[in-house]
Amino acid sequence: MQSFLDTLADLAQQHPTATGDELRACFARLGETAEQLDTESSAAWQTLAETINYLDPESLTHALLASEVLGTSGATQASKTSLLTELKQHADASGPNLQERALEITDRHLSASLREWLSQQEADLTAPAFKQPGVLRYVEKLQEHLISLPHVGKTTSVVDALKKASYELNQVPSSPMTSDSPDFSHYNVPGSPSAVAQVYAQLEGMKKKDSLFHLVTRDYSRANLWVQLTSGDNKDMESVLRDVEAYTSSNPPPADLKVGWAGLTYINVVWQDKMVAGMLGALGSSFVVVLVLMMVLFRSPLMGLLSMIPLSVTIALIYGLIGWVGKDYDMPVAVLSALTLGLSVDFAIHFLQRARELVKQHGHWNLAIKSMFKEPAMAISRNAIVISVGFTPLLLAPLVPYKTVGFFLATIMAVSWLATLFLLAALATMLQRFLFKPSKETTE
């Protein structure tokens, strides 16, 4: 036995984290040593069994048996010592009874096999993840945790099928004359990979055996955990995602498992994240680009910032209105965020450029503003009204996205129009000495 322990220590030092083919190679080397030890042990115990069997049972005593055993050649000292030690438990036995007890001990040792034990250990250690009881019990606990969540209605996994099959296979049929209650002691995960494999073998033999492989792959390396939510709301799905992530972080699985998600609701969450993040990035970068363009166009940082006021007010009001009425942030709304930039800044460009021209013409903003609210303001107003009214027929469309586009485009035009005429005019009046250079020439 010492040679087996030495080999085991040597392998542990050389391969501290062996897996896969490396682990199988280690078991193969241990198997060679185990077979050699089994051969030596079997020969020794067979010799002792023959010695005991040829003794006269009528006059057999412990002293005589011990003398014959110690004098047996061909048996190891370890086997002799082991036999005599175990016989001490039968100190009151003598004659045929003593011989029978001694032969039972030798038979037990002859049937024991280190190689078979090692093969069982190899099967347990190299079993696929979802044949290992520890992993299956972890899935069971995860299901129990999921069921406790308010947004989860039901969960299903291969563990449910395994527990049900184990219960049915071990249930003793009750007599019609008795009213014994069912024994649920076997309604659990079997205690070893080999026992799990046996139950799986029964499930694979079902008429609809493909039902099993909807829950676990054929190599038992991956499994599905079906989570049914009480609603299809993305926020509920996000809540479950966060909770499972927190659970797996605080309760790591017993094996190297990777958790992945699938399903329509999860796809909606991914799509929503990408859409919101993408549109937010596009809106932010476009805002910066438009701001830089306005500064270059007007050759004035202050004028460029001022031109962004109607745009900023429109975006804040529109998306504040979306949140206030509880409208979902869907694709049409996301696309409208990009259109808001171009539509809202357009009126500001016309207003500020005409304001510059009129100040240059009249010499002062206080004189130019009167002209601003004649022809320029009238043109901007007509443009806004025509476009806003032009989109209102979409409110009668049968599809909700069309209604959304019609309502928000009309609102965008109206808000940017009012912000341009009133906010820009008020801010231009407050900042006129910074915006417009005074001119000595005036037009009567």
MOLINFEN-V211556 format. One record per residue. BURIAL is + if it has 9 or more other ideal C-beta (glycine too) atoms within 8 Angstrom, else -. D_FIRST is the distance of its C-alpha to the first C-alpha in whole Angstrom. Layout:
burial,d_first
BURIAL,D_FIRST
BURIAL,D_FIRST
This chain:
burial,d_first
-,0
-,4
+,5
+,5
-,6
-,9
+,10
+,11
-,13
-,14
+,16
-,17
-,19
-,20
+,21
-,22
-,24
+,23
-,25
-,26
-,26
+,24
+,21
+,21
+,20
+,17
+,16
-,17
+,15
+,12
+,13
-,13
+,9
+,9
+,11
+,10
+,7
+,10
-,12
+,10
+,10
+,13
+,15
+,14
+,15
+,18
+,19
+,19
+,21
-,23
+,24
+,24
-,27
-,29
+,29
-,33
+,33
-,36
-,35
+,32
-,31
+,28
-,28
+,29
+,26
+,24
-,25
+,25
+,21
-,20
-,23
+,21
-,20
-,17
+,15
-,12
-,13
-,10
+,12
+,15
-,15
+,13
+,16
+,19
-,18
-,19
+,22
-,23
-,24
+,27
-,28
-,32
+,31
-,32
+,33
-,32
+,31
+,28
+,27
-,27
+,25
+,23
+,23
-,22
+,19
+,18
+,19
-,17
+,14
+,15
-,17
-,14
-,12
+,10
+,12
-,15
+,14
+,13
+,17
+,18
+,17
+,19
+,22
+,22
-,22
-,24
+,27
-,30
+,32
+,34
+,31
+,29
+,30
-,30
+,33
+,35
+,35
+,36
+,39
+,40
+,40
+,42
+,44
-,45
+,46
+,48
+,50
-,51
+,53
-,57
+,57
+,54
-,55
-,52
+,49
-,47
+,44
+,41
+,39
+,43
+,42
+,39
+,39
+,42
+,40
+,37
+,40
-,42
+,39
-,38
+,41
-,43
-,46
-,48
-,51
-,55
-,56
-,53
-,54
-,50
-,49
-,47
-,43
-,42
-,39
+,37
-,40
-,37
+,34
+,31
-,28
-,26
+,27
+,26
+,29
+,31
+,31
+,32
+,35
+,36
-,36
+,38
+,40
-,40
-,42
+,45
-,48
-,49
+,45
-,47
+,47
+,43
+,43
-,46
+,44
+,41
-,40
-,39
-,36
+,35
-,35
-,39
+,41
+,44
+,45
-,49
-,51
-,54
+,57
-,60
-,62
-,62
-,63
+,61
-,61
+,59
+,57
+,57
+,56
+,53
+,52
-,52
+,50
+,47
-,47
-,47
+,44
+,42
-,42
-,42
-,39
-,37
+,35
-,31
-,31
-,33
-,36
-,40
-,43
-,46
-,49
-,51
-,54
-,58
+,58
+,56
+,58
+,61
+,59
-,58
-,62
+,63
-,61
-,62
+,66
+,66
-,65
-,66
+,70
-,69
-,69
+,71
+,74
-,73
-,73
+,76
+,78
-,77
-,79
+,82
+,82
+,82
-,84
+,87
+,87
-,88
-,90
+,92
-,92
-,91
-,88
+,90
+,91
+,88
+,86
+,89
+,89
+,85
+,87
+,88
+,84
-,82
+,84
+,84
+,80
-,80
+,82
+,81
+,77
-,78
+,80
+,77
-,75
-,78
-,79
-,75
-,75
-,72
+,71
-,71
-,72
+,75
+,75
+,73
+,75
+,78
+,77
+,77
+,81
+,82
+,82
-,84
+,87
+,87
+,87
+,90
+,93
+,92
+,92
+,96
+,97
+,96
+,97
+,101
+,101
+,101
-,103
+,106
+,105
-,106
+,109
+,110
+,109
+,107
+,105
-,107
+,109
+,107
+,105
-,108
+,108
+,104
+,105
-,107
-,106
+,103
+,102
-,103
+,102
+,98
+,99
-,100
+,97
+,95
+,97
-,97
+,93
+,92
-,95
-,93
+,90
+,91
-,91
+,87
-,87
-,89
+,86
-,84
-,80
-,79
+,78
+,82
+,83
+,81
+,82
+,85
+,85
+,83
+,85
+,89
+,87
+,86
+,90
+,91
+,89
+,89
+,93
+,94
+,91
+,93
+,97
-,96
+,93
+,94
+,98
-,97
+,95
+,97
+,100
-,98
+,96
+,99
-,100
-,97
+,97
+,100
-,102
-,106
+,109
-,112
-,113
+,114
-,115
-,118
